Amino acid sequence: RHSDAPASAASAGDDWQMAVPVAGRLECVEVDERVDERHMDENNPYDGSGLAPRSCTDPSCFLIFVVFSIGMCCIAVYAFKNGDPRRLTNGYDFKGRLCGVDPGVRDKPLLYWCGAGSLGDDGIPSSLDLQFPTCVEECPSDVFTEVVCLGVEQVQVEDSGKEPYKTIETQVTQSTVKQMSYPTMELGGLYCIPQFSNRRLPGDDKLTRSLLGLGGPLGNPYARCIRAVGGLYRCWPCIAVCFLLAALLGYAYLLTLSRNPRFLVQATLLALPAASLSLGVLFLLGDCLSGSSLATWEKSNMLFHQFDHKVARIVSRSVGAAFTLLGLMLMCAACCLQEAISMAISCIEVACEGIFRMPSLLLQPLLEVLWKFCIL
């Protein structure tokens, strides 16, 4: 309680009480009213905390941050005005044209790698031409579709004259040819990759590994990173909905925190280990399945849509083991740190009162969402 007595009464020893967390529970302690008066007096150099007067300590860093932010915005505006984000995702054909964008291939948004080497009895090439792909309107699903590819270069060397005044003329000829296709499927709506089964998933054959392997044009880390960044432009409606949900869930979190913070913290401590263990079991479940159950699990596992079959199994096991280990660690921490957790909950209960007494803090979820949306 705060005393309503005048300053003279306060100097006589009238005190007030304040709730503070002690050993996991809130206790009331006596506070000298004179300290509170000095804290509330704006003209008093002593604020009651024993600390130096507050002031801006990093104006130079703030200036650097402002200059950096302005420069970043200018670069982004210039990039969107003079560039095209689709260059991060769409493929280029052997003429350097951007599939689905540049003239001549605007109606051909998919990138297809032509066959190379010898053909088998089933019409499947022994390898792919990874350097000179071509743009197609749709991914061929058979071995009877004609595709325009870049042919093998022909080199002709002619000598003329006599030594030591001899002329060597080298002529390189390379033309486009019609080539029969091989069965493929779409990957991400941008690429055509080999598909020799009915599972509609990347297989474990040699041709698929040459594309999706760590050294392939679609599987190397740089290509995956560029596709991930460029994919933000293609799925902006989904990202906008996620930002809206994030803001709504942020306010729901604050509302629940104000009503029953102890329940919210305890529920979170239970949900995090449970969710981690569940994800770990989900990613490791493939080692226990077989037949149609295994095929259904692989189809629902998004890793098998991004990697070839062998790499997807390895990544799935690694992710599952990581989630399982994280869940066990969180469970042990929740069981062994009960006293510290109880103390933290008491501090959160006190902090919630301060948050809802300062309306400006309630704008934080909305401002954070708007800032991140502008950055993306």
C-alpha positions as CSV (number, residue, x, y, z in Angstrom):
1,R,0.0,0.0,0.0
2,H,1.1,3.6,-0.6
3,S,0.8,6.1,2.2
4,D,-1.3,9.1,1.5
5,A,0.3,11.1,4.3
6,P,2.2,14.3,3.5
7,A,5.9,14.5,3.4
8,S,6.2,15.5,7.1
9,A,4.5,12.3,8.1
10,A,6.8,10.3,5.8
11,S,9.8,11.8,7.4
12,A,8.4,10.7,10.7
13,G,8.8,7.1,9.7
14,D,5.6,6.2,7.7
15,D,6.5,3.4,5.3
16,W,4.8,1.5,2.4
17,Q,4.9,-2.0,1.3
18,M,6.1,-3.5,-2.0
19,A,5.7,-7.1,-3.3
20,V,9.0,-8.8,-4.4
21,P,9.7,-12.4,-5.3
22,V,11.6,-14.2,-2.6
23,A,12.4,-18.0,-2.8
24,G,9.7,-18.6,-5.4
25,R,6.9,-16.6,-3.7
26,L,5.9,-13.0,-3.4
27,E,6.6,-11.3,0.0
28,C,5.8,-7.8,1.2
29,V,8.7,-5.7,2.4
30,E,8.8,-2.3,4.1
31,V,10.1,0.5,1.9
32,D,11.1,3.9,3.2
33,E,8.7,6.6,1.9
34,R,11.5,9.1,1.6
35,V,13.3,6.9,-1.0
36,D,10.0,6.8,-3.0
37,E,9.8,10.6,-2.9
38,R,13.3,11.0,-4.2
39,H,12.5,8.4,-6.9
40,M,9.3,10.3,-8.0
41,D,10.9,13.8,-7.9
42,E,12.0,14.7,-11.4
43,N,14.2,17.5,-10.2
44,N,16.0,15.4,-7.6
45,P,19.4,14.1,-8.9
46,Y,19.1,11.0,-6.7
47,D,16.4,8.6,-8.1
48,G,16.5,6.1,-5.3
49,S,18.2,3.4,-7.2
50,G,21.8,4.3,-6.4
51,L,22.7,4.5,-10.1
52,A,24.0,7.4,-12.1
53,P,21.4,9.6,-13.9
54,R,20.2,8.0,-17.1
55,S,21.4,9.3,-20.5
56,C,21.9,8.3,-24.1
57,T,25.1,6.2,-24.0
58,D,25.6,5.2,-27.6
59,P,24.8,8.1,-30.0
60,S,27.5,7.1,-32.4
61,C,26.2,3.5,-32.7
62,F,22.7,4.8,-33.2
63,L,23.9,7.1,-36.0
64,I,25.7,4.1,-37.7
65,F,22.5,2.1,-37.4
66,V,20.4,4.8,-39.0
67,V,22.9,5.2,-41.9
68,F,23.0,1.4,-42.4
69,S,19.2,1.2,-42.4
70,I,18.9,4.0,-45.0
71,G,21.6,2.4,-47.2
72,M,19.9,-1.0,-47.0
73,C,16.5,0.6,-48.0
74,C,18.2,2.4,-50.9
75,I,19.8,-0.8,-52.2
76,A,16.5,-2.7,-51.9
77,V,14.6,0.0,-53.9
78,Y,17.3,0.0,-56.6
79,A,17.3,-3.8,-56.8
80,F,13.6,-4.1,-57.2
81,K,13.5,-1.3,-59.7
82,N,16.3,-2.5,-61.9
83,G,16.3,-6.2,-61.2
84,D,14.0,-9.2,-61.1
85,P,13.7,-11.5,-58.0
86,R,12.8,-14.3,-60.3
87,R,16.4,-14.6,-61.3
88,L,17.0,-16.2,-57.9
89,T,14.6,-19.0,-58.6
90,N,13.9,-19.5,-62.3
91,G,16.5,-21.3,-64.4
92,Y,18.5,-20.2,-67.5
93,D,18.6,-22.2,-70.7
94,F,21.7,-22.7,-72.8
95,K,21.2,-19.3,-74.5
96,G,21.2,-17.5,-71.2
97,R,17.4,-16.8,-71.3
98,L,15.4,-16.8,-68.1
99,C,12.7,-19.4,-68.3
100,G,9.2,-18.0,-68.1
101,V,10.5,-14.4,-68.2
102,D,12.7,-13.5,-71.2
103,P,11.3,-13.2,-74.8
104,G,11.1,-16.5,-76.6
105,V,10.6,-18.6,-73.4
106,R,7.9,-16.7,-71.6
107,D,5.5,-19.6,-72.1
108,K,8.2,-22.1,-71.0
109,P,8.7,-21.7,-67.2
110,L,10.3,-25.0,-66.5
111,L,14.0,-26.0,-66.8
112,Y,14.8,-29.4,-68.3
113,W,18.2,-31.1,-68.5
114,C,18.7,-32.9,-71.8
115,G,20.2,-36.3,-71.9
116,A,23.8,-37.1,-72.7
117,G,25.8,-40.2,-73.3
118,S,24.3,-43.3,-74.7
119,L,20.6,-44.4,-74.6
120,G,19.4,-47.6,-72.9
121,D,16.9,-50.0,-74.4
122,D,14.2,-48.2,-72.4
123,G,15.1,-44.8,-73.9
124,I,16.7,-43.5,-70.7
125,P,20.0,-41.6,-71.2
126,S,23.1,-42.8,-69.2
127,S,23.8,-39.2,-68.0
128,L,22.5,-35.6,-68.2
129,D,23.9,-32.5,-69.8
130,L,24.2,-30.4,-66.6
131,Q,25.8,-27.4,-68.3
132,F,23.3,-26.6,-71.1
133,P,19.7,-27.1,-69.9
134,T,16.6,-25.9,-71.9
135,C,13.3,-24.3,-71.1
136,V,10.1,-26.4,-71.7
137,E,6.4,-25.6,-71.4
138,E,5.7,-28.7,-69.3
139,C,7.7,-31.6,-67.9
140,P,7.6,-34.6,-70.3
141,S,6.3,-37.8,-68.7
142,D,7.4,-40.3,-71.4
143,V,10.2,-41.0,-73.8
144,F,8.3,-39.9,-77.0
145,T,8.3,-36.1,-76.5
146,E,10.6,-34.0,-78.7
147,V,12.8,-31.5,-76.8
148,V,15.0,-28.9,-78.4
149,C,18.5,-29.3,-76.9
150,L,22.0,-28.1,-77.7
151,G,23.9,-30.6,-79.7
152,V,27.5,-31.8,-79.4
153,E,30.0,-29.3,-80.6
154,Q,32.1,-30.1,-83.7
155,V,35.6,-28.9,-83.9
156,Q,37.4,-28.6,-87.2
157,V,41.1,-27.6,-87.5
158,E,42.7,-26.6,-90.8
159,D,46.3,-25.8,-91.5
160,S,47.5,-23.5,-94.2
161,G,50.9,-22.0,-95.2
162,K,54.4,-23.3,-94.7
163,E,56.7,-23.2,-91.7
164,P,57.6,-21.0,-90.0
165,Y,54.6,-18.9,-91.4
166,K,51.8,-21.3,-90.8
167,T,48.2,-20.5,-90.1
168,I,46.0,-22.7,-88.0
169,E,42.2,-22.1,-88.3
170,T,39.9,-23.6,-85.7
171,Q,36.2,-23.7,-86.3
172,V,33.7,-24.8,-83.6
173,T,30.2,-25.6,-84.7
174,Q,27.4,-26.3,-82.3
175,S,23.7,-26.4,-83.3
176,T,20.4,-27.2,-81.7
177,V,18.9,-30.6,-82.2
178,K,15.7,-32.5,-81.5
179,Q,16.1,-35.0,-78.7
180,M,13.6,-37.6,-77.3
181,S,12.7,-37.0,-73.7
182,Y,12.8,-39.1,-70.6
183,P,10.1,-39.3,-67.8
184,T,10.3,-36.3,-65.5
185,M,8.3,-34.6,-62.7
186,E,8.1,-31.0,-61.6
187,L,10.1,-29.9,-58.6
188,G,9.0,-26.6,-57.0
189,G,7.1,-25.6,-60.1
190,L,10.4,-24.6,-61.7
191,Y,12.5,-27.6,-62.6
192,C,12.0,-31.0,-64.3
193,I,13.8,-33.9,-62.6
194,P,13.9,-37.6,-63.5
195,Q,11.0,-39.7,-62.3
196,F,11.0,-43.4,-62.8
197,S,8.4,-44.6,-60.3
198,N,4.8,-43.8,-59.4
199,R,5.6,-42.3,-56.0
200,R,5.9,-38.7,-57.4
201,L,9.0,-38.3,-55.2
202,P,12.7,-37.8,-56.2
203,G,14.2,-41.2,-56.6
204,D,17.6,-42.7,-55.8
205,D,18.8,-43.2,-59.4
206,K,22.0,-41.9,-60.9
207,L,20.3,-39.1,-62.9
208,T,18.4,-37.7,-59.9
209,R,21.5,-37.8,-57.7
210,S,23.4,-35.9,-60.4
211,L,20.9,-33.0,-60.0
212,L,20.0,-33.1,-56.3
213,G,23.3,-34.3,-54.9
214,L,25.6,-31.9,-53.1
215,G,27.6,-31.3,-56.3
216,G,24.5,-31.0,-58.6
217,P,23.0,-27.8,-59.9
218,L,20.0,-28.1,-57.6
219,G,21.6,-29.8,-54.6
220,N,24.6,-27.7,-53.8
221,P,24.3,-25.4,-50.7
222,Y,24.5,-22.2,-52.7
223,A,21.6,-23.2,-55.1
224,R,19.4,-24.2,-52.1
225,C,20.1,-21.0,-50.3
226,I,19.4,-18.9,-53.4
227,R,16.1,-20.8,-54.0
228,A,15.1,-20.3,-50.4
229,V,15.6,-16.5,-50.5
230,G,14.0,-16.2,-53.9
231,G,11.1,-18.3,-52.8
232,L,10.1,-15.5,-50.3
233,Y,9.0,-13.5,-53.4
234,R,6.9,-16.3,-54.8
235,C,5.0,-17.1,-51.6
236,W,4.4,-13.6,-50.3
237,P,0.7,-14.1,-49.7
238,C,1.4,-17.0,-47.4
239,I,4.1,-14.9,-45.6
240,A,1.6,-12.0,-45.2
241,V,-1.0,-14.4,-43.6
242,C,1.8,-15.7,-41.3
243,F,2.6,-12.2,-40.2
244,L,-1.0,-11.5,-39.4
245,L,-1.3,-14.7,-37.4
246,A,1.9,-13.8,-35.6
247,A,0.5,-10.5,-34.5
248,L,-2.8,-12.0,-33.3
249,L,-1.0,-14.8,-31.4
250,G,1.3,-12.2,-29.9
251,Y,-1.7,-10.3,-28.4
252,A,-3.3,-13.6,-27.4
253,Y,-0.1,-14.5,-25.6
254,L,-0.1,-11.1,-23.7
255,L,-3.7,-11.5,-22.8
256,T,-3.2,-15.0,-21.4
257,L,0.0,-13.8,-19.7
258,S,-2.0,-11.0,-17.9
259,R,-4.8,-13.4,-16.8
260,N,-2.8,-16.4,-15.7
261,P,1.0,-16.2,-16.3
262,R,1.7,-19.2,-14.1
263,F,-0.5,-21.5,-16.2
264,L,0.9,-20.2,-19.4
265,V,4.6,-20.7,-18.4
266,Q,3.9,-24.2,-17.0
267,A,1.9,-25.2,-20.2
268,T,4.8,-23.9,-22.3
269,L,7.3,-26.0,-20.3
270,L,5.1,-29.1,-20.9
271,A,4.4,-28.3,-24.6
272,L,8.0,-27.7,-25.7
273,P,9.4,-31.1,-24.7
274,A,6.3,-32.9,-25.9
275,A,6.5,-31.2,-29.3
276,S,10.2,-31.9,-29.7
277,L,9.8,-35.5,-28.8
278,S,6.9,-35.9,-31.2
279,L,8.8,-34.4,-34.0
280,G,11.7,-36.6,-33.3
281,V,9.5,-39.7,-33.4
282,L,7.9,-38.5,-36.6
283,F,11.3,-38.1,-38.4
284,L,12.6,-41.4,-37.1
285,L,9.4,-43.3,-37.8
286,G,10.6,-44.4,-41.3
287,D,13.1,-46.9,-39.8
288,C,10.1,-48.8,-38.3
289,L,7.8,-48.9,-41.3
290,S,7.7,-50.9,-44.5
291,G,5.6,-51.4,-47.6
292,S,2.7,-49.0,-48.2
293,S,3.1,-47.4,-44.7
294,L,6.7,-46.5,-45.5
295,A,5.6,-45.0,-48.9
296,T,2.9,-42.9,-47.2
297,W,5.4,-41.7,-44.6
298,E,8.0,-40.7,-47.3
299,K,5.3,-38.8,-49.2
300,S,4.3,-36.8,-46.1
301,N,7.9,-36.1,-45.2
302,M,8.9,-32.9,-47.0
303,L,12.6,-33.8,-46.9
304,F,11.9,-36.5,-49.5
305,H,10.5,-33.7,-51.8
306,Q,13.8,-31.8,-51.6
307,F,16.5,-34.4,-51.6
308,D,17.2,-37.6,-53.4
309,H,16.0,-40.7,-51.5
310,K,19.4,-41.6,-49.9
311,V,20.2,-38.1,-48.7
312,A,16.6,-37.6,-47.5
313,R,16.8,-40.7,-45.2
314,I,20.1,-39.5,-43.7
315,V,18.8,-36.0,-43.2
316,S,15.5,-37.3,-41.7
317,R,17.4,-39.5,-39.2
318,S,19.7,-36.6,-38.2
319,V,16.8,-34.2,-37.7
320,G,14.8,-36.8,-35.7
321,A,17.8,-37.5,-33.4
322,A,18.3,-33.8,-32.9
323,F,14.7,-33.2,-31.9
324,T,14.6,-36.2,-29.6
325,L,17.8,-35.1,-27.9
326,L,16.4,-31.5,-27.5
327,G,13.1,-32.9,-26.1
328,L,15.0,-35.0,-23.5
329,M,17.1,-32.0,-22.5
330,L,14.1,-29.7,-22.1
331,M,12.3,-32.4,-20.0
332,C,15.4,-32.8,-17.7
333,A,15.7,-29.0,-17.3
334,A,12.0,-28.7,-16.5
335,C,12.3,-31.3,-13.8
336,C,15.6,-30.2,-12.2
337,L,15.1,-26.4,-12.2
338,Q,11.7,-26.2,-10.4
339,E,12.9,-23.7,-7.9
340,A,14.4,-21.4,-10.5
341,I,11.3,-21.8,-12.7
342,S,9.0,-20.8,-9.8
343,M,11.1,-17.8,-9.1
344,A,10.9,-16.8,-12.8
345,I,7.2,-17.2,-12.8
346,S,6.9,-14.8,-9.8
347,C,9.0,-12.3,-11.6
348,I,6.8,-12.6,-14.7
349,E,3.7,-12.0,-12.6
350,V,5.2,-8.8,-11.3
351,A,6.4,-7.7,-14.8
352,C,3.0,-8.2,-16.3
353,E,1.6,-5.6,-14.0
354,G,4.2,-3.1,-15.4
355,I,3.5,-4.1,-19.0
356,F,-0.3,-3.5,-18.8
357,R,0.2,-0.2,-16.9
358,M,2.2,1.1,-19.9
359,P,0.0,1.0,-23.0
360,S,2.9,1.8,-25.3
361,L,4.4,-1.6,-24.6
362,L,1.2,-3.2,-26.0
363,L,2.2,-2.0,-29.5
364,Q,5.3,-4.1,-29.5
365,P,3.9,-7.2,-31.3
366,L,2.3,-5.1,-34.0
367,L,5.4,-2.9,-34.5
368,E,7.7,-6.0,-34.6
369,V,5.5,-7.6,-37.3
370,L,5.4,-4.5,-39.4
371,W,9.2,-4.1,-39.2
372,K,9.9,-7.7,-40.2
373,F,7.4,-7.5,-43.1
374,C,9.1,-4.3,-44.4
375,I,12.5,-6.0,-44.2
376,L,11.3,-9.0,-46.2
